[in-house]
Amino acid sequence: MRSAKCAESGREATENLRKPAGATRESSPGFPLKLRRPHDRNLARIQDGGTGVRSRLALLHHGGDRTRLLGCQCHVTHTMAESLFQASRQRQGKVMTAAAGSAGRAAVPLLLCALLAPGGGYVLDDSDGLGLEFDGVGAVSGGGATSRLLVNYPEPYRSEILDYLFKPNFGASLHILKVEIGGDGQTTDGTEPSHMHYELDENYFRGYEWWLMKEAKKRNPDIILIGLPWSFPGWLGKGFNWPYVNLHLTAYYVVSWIMGAKHYHDLDIDYIGIWNERSFDISYIKVLRKMLNYQGLQHVKIIASDNLWEPISAAMLLDTELLKVIDVIGAHYPGTHSVKEAKLTGKKLWSSEDFSTPNDDVGAGCWARILNQNYVNGYMTSTIAWNLVASYYDNLPYERCGLMTAQEPWSGHYIVESPIWVSAHTTQFTQPGWYYLKTVGHLEKGGSYVALTDGLGNLTIIVETMLRDSDGKFTLELQEDELFTLTTLTTGRKGSYPLPPKSQPFPCTYTDDFDDDYPYFSEAPNFADQTGVFEYYTNIEDSGEHRFTLRQVLNQRPITWAADASNTISIIGDYKWSNMTIRCDVYIETPEVGGVFIAGRVNKGGTLIRSAQGIFFWIFANGSYRVTGDLAGWIVYAAGRVRIMEKTWYTLTLTIKGHLSSGMLDGKSLWNNTHVLFPKNGWAAIGTHSFEFAQFDNFHVEAAC
């Protein structure tokens, strides 16, 4: 559960902003530190004492709202390289060498550094070889619907946001994009549509994850792509809430998504997961590997199990075939530590979901600490943040837990939050395929340091002091909650665009007739599905006003990841709305038991959707209507009979003002001045009584803003 995520990762991290592992809370005076080139040898050293910065290492600094780039590329001559190589062997652990060189190069430029402090030195050395291969830093879109509002942004703001996330040497410069394989179920902040709602249904243009992966690839052709299911469409369960009823069928479903990505979008998926934070099935993992190989997808690697280190690690040690088919052990919110069994497998260890923290400065400090200490403490070679961009409505669960915020497509406003620049300290000065030095670790007074090399003469050192020291400083002025990157690279920079438009609330008057013959996305702008899937629909039986509509397309409950409601519902608008009038044309498709609603002041969404309250105006194909104070229908304000039947269009109008509400059917009053007490504000919404087909058209809302 994500509540446990912050308990393991966020809470531990914010606590350890003050008290990192291996340090007492009281011991944090910091270390004077400076860069200088000693006169008696060709050696770049980091040490205490003296003044000034005279090394040619580039230095990137982030603290508070300050980020600056200092220095230039480190220059090492052939003669220097020879002396440095000799010095490395002589010093044996008292300096650090960034080993370099490539085939065909005569010179092997090397850079040696020592990190020293008043209490002693920090050894950075490659004389005993290098550490583990670095696999990159990434983020998750999905789990769920976390990028929902991003696709609705107008240009140029949408492209600017994407540049801050993916463009190399500009912003976060992410190495990895992990996306949800939409499964029609609620997976944290909404539902994402499946490419196969039904067994004989395939559509590889639903949703926005395809588009997002292509946009990421445009900016960084080398970005690593990962797919992972959270929920699954109901037909895979054969009546059970379980994806492993038919192993080959589920494997076929997942492999079809990978093949569809290539065939329709020219996207090569690099890694595939099993089932996010839920049970794994050993036989299924083996079947998945065989089916991938059969389809010529040997290059697609398997991550398991996107939950805890155990029991997957122990299972791999006991099963040689399972050990062979799993390429990466992915754990969620590991608190910077791995376990013995995971290390014994010899597999790559990843924090395949982490962060999950509000993107304020405290969250940024948490992220800085995680990126370093996941390797220092747990030998994790990749860390992936949940989530990529907070592009979902405020007041949904885990609001603003993205690396940046983009929640206002109607205004174009977005915010480049501090986790973007914390990411840049690592991503802009390393790449997957670099190697950690073995000599990484903790600073005695709090914080940590890592060093990486590309094997071509380049070196990057990242130092974080996320512990809120009261009087700590380096000669480099490392004060409380700061992050420094020292690197030989000069390509990194703090990208920028002109300020986006100012923040504006959701429009007080909003209308959508859904008249789009060839929609670019399957979802209508600004509607955020919370249970069920609402898609643009062409009604070929109606050549008039209702030819193009919005349709709820599921008639069976998905294999759930969260506690989806028994009803389907899509929200829209401003959570602060109180007094409003909502009008919508509705069309029930299911005889006798079918039903639809419009609603206002809906106060909950995401994983809490089952308990949502508001004012819900229902009509049913059996000739009845109902007004309830909650989605589940337990609180009944009014009820009665009315002439309603399926496959006929009706216009519903709901007016809420203060403690009173009224409703009309086709412009005629049906119920009037019904007293309502709670909630006092919330979103507008549309939905259905169960998982059933139904259509909506000419949606209109007027709110008293």
VEXDOTI-727360 format. One record per residue (C-alpha): y, z, x; residue number from 1. Coordinates in steps of 0.5 Angstrom, whole numbers. Layout:
<sites>
SITE     Y     Z     X   i
SITE     Y     Z     X NUM
...
</sites>
This chain:
<sites>
SITE     Y     Z     X   i
SITE     0     0     0   1
SITE     7    -1     2   2
SITE     9     6     1   3
SITE     4     8     6   4
SITE     7     2    11   5
SITE    14     6    12   6
SITE    10    12    12   7
SITE     6    10    18   8
SITE    11     5    21   9
SITE    18     6    18  10
SITE    18    13    18  11
SITE    15    14    24  12
SITE    19     9    27  13
SITE    26    13    25  14
SITE    23    19    27  15
SITE    22    16    34  16
SITE    28    13    34  17
SITE    30    21    36  18
SITE    23    22    39  19
SITE    19    16    42  20
SITE    12    17    44  21
SITE    11    21    51  22
SITE    18    25    50  23
SITE    21    31    47  24
SITE    27    31    43  25
SITE    31    35    48  26
SITE    30    31    54  27
SITE    34    25    53  28
SITE    40    25    58  29
SITE    39    17    60  30
SITE    39    14    66  31
SITE    44    11    71  32
SITE    42     4    72  33
SITE    45    -2    75  34
SITE    43    -9    78  35
SITE    45   -11    85  36
SITE    42   -15    91  37
SITE    41   -11    97  38
SITE    44   -14   103  39
SITE    38   -12   107  40
SITE    33   -17   104  41
SITE    32   -22    98  42
SITE    30   -17    93  43
SITE    33   -17    86  44
SITE    33    -9    84  45
SITE    34    -5    78  46
SITE    36     2    80  47
SITE    41     8    79  48
SITE    48     9    83  49
SITE    53     5    85  50
SITE    58     1    80  51
SITE    58    -6    78  52
SITE    53   -12    76  53
SITE    52   -17    82  54
SITE    45   -19    80  55
SITE    44   -26    78  56
SITE    40   -24    72  57
SITE    42   -26    65  58
SITE    43   -20    61  59
SITE    43   -20    53  60
SITE    45   -13    50  61
SITE    45   -11    43  62
SITE    48    -4    40  63
SITE    51    -3    34  64
SITE    55    -9    32  65
SITE    56   -11    39  66
SITE    52   -17    42  67
SITE    54   -20    49  68
SITE    51   -25    54  69
SITE    52   -23    61  70
SITE    51   -27    68  71
SITE    47   -33    69  72
SITE    40   -36    72  73
SITE    37   -32    78  74
SITE    37   -37    84  75
SITE    31   -36    88  76
SITE    30   -41    94  77
SITE    24   -43    98  78
SITE    25   -38   103  79
SITE    26   -33    99  80
SITE    20   -34    95  81
SITE    16   -33   101  82
SITE    19   -27   103  83
SITE    19   -24    96  84
SITE    11   -26    96  85
SITE    10   -22   102  86
SITE    14   -16   100  87
SITE    10   -16    94  88
SITE     4   -15    98  89
SITE     7   -10   102  90
SITE    10    -5    97  91
SITE     4    -5    93  92
SITE     6    -2    86  93
SITE    14     0    88  94
SITE    17    -7    86  95
SITE    15   -12    80  96
SITE    14   -20    82  97
SITE    14   -25    76  98
SITE     9   -29    79  99
SITE    10   -37    78 100
SITE     9   -44    80 101
SITE     5   -50    77 102
SITE     1   -55    79 103
SITE     4   -60    84 104
SITE    10   -55    86 105
SITE    10   -53    93 106
SITE    15   -48    92 107
SITE    13   -41    88 108
SITE    19   -38    86 109
SITE    18   -31    85 110
SITE    23   -25    83 111
SITE    22   -18    85 112
SITE    25   -12    81 113
SITE    24    -4    81 114
SITE    27     0    75 115
SITE    29     7    78 116
SITE    32    13    75 117
SITE    34    20    77 118
SITE    28    23    75 119
SITE    24    17    79 120
SITE    22    10    79 121
SITE    19     5    74 122
SITE    14     1    77 123
SITE    14    -7    75 124
SITE     9   -10    80 125
SITE     4   -16    79 126
SITE     0   -15    85 127
SITE    -6   -13    81 128
SITE    -5   -19    77 129
SITE    -2   -20    70 130
SITE    -3   -17    63 131
SITE    -5   -20    57 132
SITE    -2   -26    54 133
SITE     4   -26    49 134
SITE     2   -29    42 135
SITE     9   -29    39 136
SITE    14   -25    34 137
SITE    14   -28    27 138
SITE    15   -26    20 139
SITE    12   -26    13 140
SITE    14   -30     7 141
SITE    10   -28     1 142
SITE     7   -22    -1 143
SITE    10   -23    -6 144
SITE    16   -28    -8 145
SITE    20   -25    -2 146
SITE    23   -32    -1 147
SITE    24   -34    -8 148
SITE    32   -35    -9 149
SITE    32   -38    -2 150
SITE    30   -45    -5 151
SITE    36   -45   -10 152
SITE    42   -44    -4 153
SITE    46   -50    -4 154
SITE    48   -54     2 155
SITE    50   -52     8 156
SITE    48   -45     7 157
SITE    41   -46     6 158
SITE    40   -50    12 159
SITE    45   -44    16 160
SITE    40   -39    13 161
SITE    34   -43    16 162
SITE    37   -44    23 163
SITE    38   -37    24 164
SITE    31   -35    22 165
SITE    27   -41    26 166
SITE    32   -45    30 167
SITE    30   -44    38 168
SITE    36   -40    42 169
SITE    40   -39    36 170
SITE    38   -33    32 171
SITE    31   -30    31 172
SITE    28   -36    34 173
SITE    21   -34    31 174
SITE    15   -36    34 175
SITE    11   -35    28 176
SITE    11   -36    20 177
SITE     6   -33    16 178
SITE     6   -35     9 179
SITE     2   -33     2 180
SITE    -3   -37    -1 181
SITE     0   -37    -8 182
SITE    -6   -34   -12 183
SITE    -2   -33   -19 184
SITE    -2   -26   -18 185
SITE     4   -20   -17 186
SITE     4   -19   -10 187
SITE    10   -14    -9 188
SITE    16   -17   -12 189
SITE    13   -23   -16 190
SITE     8   -28   -17 191
SITE     7   -34   -13 192
SITE     3   -40   -16 193
SITE    -3   -43   -14 194
SITE    -5   -50   -12 195
SITE   -11   -49   -16 196
SITE    -9   -45   -23 197
SITE   -16   -48   -25 198
SITE   -23   -50   -22 199
SITE   -21   -58   -23 200
SITE   -14   -57   -22 201
SITE   -10   -59   -16 202
SITE    -3   -59   -14 203
SITE     0   -58    -7 204
SITE     7   -59    -9 205
SITE     7   -52   -13 206
SITE    12   -47   -10 207
SITE    16   -47    -4 208
SITE    12   -44     2 209
SITE    10   -52     3 210
SITE    18   -53     4 211
SITE    19   -47     8 212
SITE    14   -49    13 213
SITE    16   -56    14 214
SITE    23   -53    15 215
SITE    21   -48    20 216
SITE    17   -54    23 217
SITE    23   -59    23 218
SITE    27   -53    27 219
SITE    21   -51    32 220
SITE    16   -56    32 221
SITE    12   -51    36 222
SITE    12   -45    31 223
SITE     5   -42    29 224
SITE     3   -43    22 225
SITE    -1   -37    18 226
SITE    -4   -37    11 227
SITE    -7   -31     8 228
SITE    -9   -30     0 229
SITE    -6   -24    -3 230
SITE    -9   -25   -10 231
SITE   -13   -31   -13 232
SITE   -13   -35   -19 233
SITE   -18   -32   -24 234
SITE   -23   -38   -25 235
SITE   -26   -36   -18 236
SITE   -28   -29   -20 237
SITE   -32   -31   -26 238
SITE   -30   -26   -30 239
SITE   -30   -21   -25 240
SITE   -23   -18   -21 241
SITE   -27   -20   -14 242
SITE   -26   -26   -10 243
SITE   -33   -26    -7 244
SITE   -37   -27   -13 245
SITE   -38   -34   -10 246
SITE   -37   -34    -3 247
SITE   -37   -42    -2 248
SITE   -33   -43    -8 249
SITE   -27   -38    -5 250
SITE   -28   -41     2 251
SITE   -27   -48    -1 252
SITE   -21   -46    -5 253
SITE   -18   -43     2 254
SITE   -20   -49     6 255
SITE   -17   -54     1 256
SITE   -10   -51     2 257
SITE   -11   -52     9 258
SITE   -13   -59     8 259
SITE    -8   -60     3 260
SITE    -2   -58     8 261
SITE    -4   -63    13 262
SITE    -5   -69     8 263
SITE     1   -68     3 264
SITE     6   -65     8 265
SITE     3   -66    15 266
SITE     3   -59    17 267
SITE    -3   -56    21 268
SITE    -5   -49    20 269
SITE    -6   -45    26 270
SITE    -9   -39    23 271
SITE   -12   -37    17 272
SITE   -14   -30    14 273
SITE   -19   -27     9 274
SITE   -15   -22     4 275
SITE    -9   -18     5 276
SITE   -10   -11     5 277
SITE   -16   -11     1 278
SITE   -24   -11     2 279
SITE   -27   -16     7 280
SITE   -34   -19     6 281
SITE   -38   -21    13 282
SITE   -42   -26     9 283
SITE   -35   -30     7 284
SITE   -32   -30    14 285
SITE   -38   -33    16 286
SITE   -38   -38    11 287
SITE   -31   -39    12 288
SITE   -32   -41    19 289
SITE   -38   -46    17 290
SITE   -34   -49    12 291
SITE   -28   -50    17 292
SITE   -32   -53    22 293
SITE   -35   -58    17 294
SITE   -29   -60    15 295
SITE   -26   -62    22 296
SITE   -22   -56    22 297
SITE   -25   -52    29 298
SITE   -18   -51    31 299
SITE   -16   -46    25 300
SITE   -17   -39    28 301
SITE   -19   -33    23 302
SITE   -15   -27    23 303
SITE   -19   -21    20 304
SITE   -18   -17    16 305
SITE   -10   -16    15 306
SITE   -11    -8    13 307
SITE   -14    -3    18 308
SITE   -17    -3    25 309
SITE   -23     0    22 310
SITE   -28    -2    19 311
SITE   -27    -9    22 312
SITE   -28    -7    29 313
SITE   -34    -3    28 314
SITE   -37    -9    24 315
SITE   -36   -14    30 316
SITE   -39    -9    35 317
SITE   -45    -9    31 318
SITE   -45   -16    29 319
SITE   -45   -22    34 320
SITE   -44   -27    30 321
SITE   -38   -24    26 322
SITE   -35   -22    33 323
SITE   -36   -30    35 324
SITE   -33   -33    29 325
SITE   -27   -28    29 326
SITE   -21   -30    33 327
SITE   -16   -24    32 328
SITE   -16   -17    29 329
SITE   -10   -16    25 330
SITE    -8    -9    23 331
SITE    -2    -7    18 332
SITE     3    -2    20 333
SITE    -1     1    26 334
SITE     4     6    28 335
SITE     4     2    35 336
SITE    -3     4    37 337
SITE   -10     1    36 338
SITE   -16     4    37 339
SITE   -22     4    42 340
SITE   -27     0    38 341
SITE   -22    -6    37 342
SITE   -20    -6    44 343
SITE   -28    -6    46 344
SITE   -29   -13    42 345
SITE   -25   -16    47 346
SITE   -21   -20    42 347
SITE   -13   -21    41 348
SITE   -10   -15    37 349
SITE    -4   -17    33 350
SITE     0   -13    28 351
SITE    -1   -18    23 352
SITE     4   -14    18 353
SITE    10    -9    21 354
SITE    17    -7    20 355
SITE    17    -7    12 356
SITE    24    -3    13 357
SITE    31    -4    10 358
SITE    35    -8    15 359
SITE    40    -4    16 360
SITE    42    -1    23 361
SITE    36     4    23 362
SITE    31    -1    21 363
SITE    34    -5    26 364
SITE    32     0    31 365
SITE    25     1    28 366
SITE    24    -6    29 367
SITE    26    -6    37 368
SITE    22     0    38 369
SITE    16    -4    35 370
SITE    17   -10    38 371
SITE    16    -6    45 372
SITE    11    -1    44 373
SITE     6    -5    40 374
SITE     4    -7    47 375
SITE     6    -1    51 376
SITE     2     3    46 377
SITE    -3    -1    43 378
SITE    -4    -8    47 379
SITE    -2   -12    41 380
SITE     0   -18    43 381
SITE     4   -21    37 382
SITE     8   -17    32 383
SITE     9   -20    25 384
SITE    15   -17    20 385
SITE    15   -16    13 386
SITE    19   -20    11 387
SITE    22   -26    13 388
SITE    28   -26     9 389
SITE    30   -21     3 390
SITE    31   -27    -2 391
SITE    29   -23    -8 392
SITE    33   -19   -13 393
SITE    36   -12   -11 394
SITE    32    -7   -15 395
SITE    26   -10   -14 396
SITE    21    -6   -10 397
SITE    23    -6    -2 398
SITE    30    -9    -3 399
SITE    33   -11     3 400
SITE    27   -11     7 401
SITE    28   -18    10 402
SITE    30   -19    17 403
SITE    36   -22    14 404
SITE    39   -22     7 405
SITE    40   -28     2 406
SITE    40   -26    -5 407
SITE    46   -30    -8 408
SITE    44   -37    -9 409
SITE    50   -38   -14 410
SITE    55   -36    -9 411
SITE    52   -38    -3 412
SITE    53   -31     0 413
SITE    48   -29     5 414
SITE    48   -23    11 415
SITE    46   -24    18 416
SITE    43   -17    19 417
SITE    42   -14    26 418
SITE    34   -15    26 419
SITE    36   -22    27 420
SITE    39   -20    34 421
SITE    34   -15    35 422
SITE    28   -21    34 423
SITE    33   -25    39 424
SITE    32   -20    45 425
SITE    25   -22    45 426
SITE    24   -29    42 427
SITE    30   -32    45 428
SITE    27   -30    52 429
SITE    20   -31    52 430
SITE    15   -36    48 431
SITE     7   -35    46 432
SITE     3   -37    53 433
SITE     8   -32    57 434
SITE     4   -26    60 435
SITE     6   -19    60 436
SITE     6   -15    67 437
SITE     1   -10    67 438
SITE     6    -5    69 439
SITE    10    -4    62 440
SITE    11     3    59 441
SITE    16     9    57 442
SITE    22    11    60 443
SITE    21    19    62 444
SITE    27    21    57 445
SITE    25    16    51 446
SITE    25     9    50 447
SITE    20     4    53 448
SITE    20    -3    57 449
SITE    16    -9    58 450
SITE    17   -15    62 451
SITE    14   -22    61 452
SITE    13   -28    66 453
SITE    12   -35    64 454
SITE     8   -37    71 455
SITE    14   -42    73 456
SITE    19   -37    76 457
SITE    22   -34    70 458
SITE    22   -27    68 459
SITE    24   -23    62 460
SITE    25   -15    62 461
SITE    26   -12    55 462
SITE    29    -5    55 463
SITE    30     0    49 464
SITE    32     7    48 465
SITE    31     8    40 466
SITE    32    15    40 467
SITE    39    17    39 468
SITE    41    20    46 469
SITE    47    25    45 470
SITE    49    24    52 471
SITE    45    18    55 472
SITE    47    12    59 473
SITE    45     7    65 474
SITE    50     4    69 475
SITE    49    -1    65 476
SITE    51     3    59 477
SITE    45     4    55 478
SITE    47     9    50 479
SITE    44    11    44 480
SITE    40     6    40 481
SITE    41     0    44 482
SITE    37    -6    47 483
SITE    38   -10    53 484
SITE    34   -16    55 485
SITE    34   -18    63 486
SITE    32   -25    64 487
SITE    32   -31    69 488
SITE    33   -36    63 489
SITE    40   -38    61 490
SITE    38   -42    54 491
SITE    39   -36    49 492
SITE    45   -35    45 493
SITE    48   -31    39 494
SITE    48   -37    34 495
SITE    54   -37    29 496
SITE    57   -41    23 497
SITE    63   -40    19 498
SITE    63   -34    15 499
SITE    59   -36     8 500
SITE    62   -35     1 501
SITE    64   -28    -1 502
SITE    59   -24    -5 503
SITE    59   -25   -12 504
SITE    55   -22   -18 505
SITE    50   -27   -22 506
SITE    55   -31   -27 507
SITE    56   -27   -34 508
SITE    54   -34   -37 509
SITE    48   -37   -35 510
SITE    45   -43   -39 511
SITE    39   -47   -37 512
SITE    36   -53   -41 513
SITE    30   -55   -36 514
SITE    32   -62   -37 515
SITE    29   -64   -30 516
SITE    24   -70   -30 517
SITE    23   -70   -23 518
SITE    24   -63   -20 519
SITE    24   -61   -13 520
SITE    21   -54   -14 521
SITE    16   -52   -20 522
SITE    20   -46   -21 523
SITE    27   -46   -25 524
SITE    32   -44   -21 525
SITE    34   -36   -21 526
SITE    28   -34   -26 527
SITE    23   -29   -22 528
SITE    16   -29   -25 529
SITE    13   -22   -25 530
SITE     7   -23   -28 531
SITE     4   -30   -30 532
SITE     7   -37   -27 533
SITE    13   -41   -31 534
SITE    13   -48   -29 535
SITE    17   -54   -31 536
SITE    13   -58   -36 537
SITE    14   -65   -39 538
SITE    12   -65   -46 539
SITE     9   -72   -47 540
SITE     8   -70   -55 541
SITE    16   -69   -56 542
SITE    21   -75   -54 543
SITE    27   -71   -57 544
SITE    30   -65   -55 545
SITE    24   -61   -52 546
SITE    21   -66   -48 547
SITE    23   -62   -42 548
SITE    21   -55   -42 549
SITE    19   -49   -38 550
SITE    12   -47   -39 551
SITE     8   -41   -38 552
SITE     1   -44   -35 553
SITE    -4   -39   -34 554
SITE    -9   -37   -40 555
SITE   -13   -32   -35 556
SITE   -12   -26   -31 557
SITE   -12   -27   -24 558
SITE   -16   -23   -19 559
SITE   -10   -18   -18 560
SITE    -7   -15   -12 561
SITE    -3   -11   -15 562
SITE    -3    -8   -22 563
SITE    -1   -14   -26 564
SITE     2   -13   -33 565
SITE    -3   -15   -39 566
SITE     3   -20   -41 567
SITE     7   -25   -37 568
SITE    14   -24   -36 569
SITE    20   -28   -32 570
SITE    26   -24   -30 571
SITE    33   -27   -29 572
SITE    40   -24   -28 573
SITE    44   -18   -26 574
SITE    40   -11   -26 575
SITE    47    -8   -28 576
SITE    48   -12   -34 577
SITE    48    -7   -40 578
SITE    51   -11   -46 579
SITE    49   -18   -47 580
SITE    47   -23   -52 581
SITE    40   -28   -50 582
SITE    38   -34   -54 583
SITE    32   -38   -52 584
SITE    28   -43   -56 585
SITE    21   -41   -56 586
SITE    14   -45   -57 587
SITE     7   -41   -58 588
SITE     1   -45   -57 589
SITE    -4   -41   -58 590
SITE    -6   -40   -66 591
SITE    -7   -33   -69 592
SITE    -6   -29   -63 593
SITE    -1   -32   -59 594
SITE     6   -29   -58 595
SITE    12   -30   -54 596
SITE    19   -25   -53 597
SITE    26   -25   -50 598
SITE    28   -19   -47 599
SITE    34   -15   -44 600
SITE    36    -9   -40 601
SITE    29   -10   -37 602
SITE    29    -4   -31 603
SITE    23    -5   -27 604
SITE    19   -11   -23 605
SITE    15   -12   -18 606
SITE     9    -8   -17 607
SITE    12    -3   -22 608
SITE    12    -9   -28 609
SITE     7    -6   -32 610
SITE    12     0   -34 611
SITE    18    -4   -35 612
SITE    22    -2   -40 613
SITE    28    -5   -44 614
SITE    29    -8   -51 615
SITE    24   -14   -52 616
SITE    24   -18   -58 617
SITE    17   -21   -60 618
SITE    15   -26   -65 619
SITE     7   -28   -66 620
SITE     3   -34   -69 621
SITE     0   -29   -74 622
SITE     7   -29   -78 623
SITE    10   -22   -75 624
SITE    15   -20   -71 625
SITE    16   -13   -67 626
SITE    22   -10   -63 627
SITE    20    -5   -57 628
SITE    23    -1   -52 629
SITE    17    -3   -47 630
SITE    13    -9   -44 631
SITE     7    -6   -46 632
SITE     9    -5   -53 633
SITE     8     3   -54 634
SITE    15     4   -56 635
SITE    16     1   -63 636
SITE    24     0   -65 637
SITE    22    -5   -71 638
SITE    17    -9   -74 639
SITE    15   -14   -80 640
SITE    13   -20   -83 641
SITE    16   -27   -82 642
SITE    14   -34   -83 643
SITE    12   -36   -76 644
SITE     6   -41   -74 645
SITE     4   -44   -67 646
SITE     6   -51   -65 647
SITE    13   -50   -68 648
SITE    20   -49   -64 649
SITE    24   -43   -66 650
SITE    30   -40   -63 651
SITE    31   -33   -62 652
SITE    37   -29   -61 653
SITE    38   -22   -58 654
SITE    44   -18   -58 655
SITE    45   -11   -54 656
SITE    51    -7   -55 657
SITE    51     0   -53 658
SITE    46     4   -57 659
SITE    45    -2   -62 660
SITE    41    -8   -62 661
SITE    40   -14   -67 662
SITE    36   -20   -67 663
SITE    36   -27   -70 664
SITE    31   -32   -72 665
SITE    34   -39   -72 666
SITE    41   -37   -73 667
SITE    39   -32   -79 668
SITE    39   -24   -78 669
SITE    32   -21   -78 670
SITE    33   -14   -76 671
SITE    40   -11   -75 672
SITE    43    -5   -71 673
SITE    37    -2   -69 674
SITE    38     4   -65 675
SITE    36     4   -57 676
SITE    37     9   -52 677
SITE    34     7   -46 678
SITE    35     4   -41 679
SITE    42     3   -40 680
SITE    42    -3   -36 681
SITE    37    -9   -33 682
SITE    35   -16   -33 683
SITE    34   -21   -38 684
SITE    27   -24   -39 685
SITE    22   -29   -42 686
SITE    15   -28   -43 687
SITE     8   -28   -47 688
SITE     4   -23   -51 689
SITE    -2   -25   -46 690
SITE    -4   -30   -41 691
SITE    -3   -36   -46 692
SITE     0   -42   -46 693
SITE     7   -42   -49 694
SITE    14   -46   -48 695
SITE    21   -44   -47 696
SITE    27   -48   -47 697
SITE    35   -48   -48 698
SITE    36   -41   -45 699
SITE    42   -38   -45 700
SITE    45   -31   -44 701
SITE    52   -28   -44 702
SITE    53   -21   -41 703
SITE    59   -17   -41 704
SITE    61   -16   -34 705
</sites>
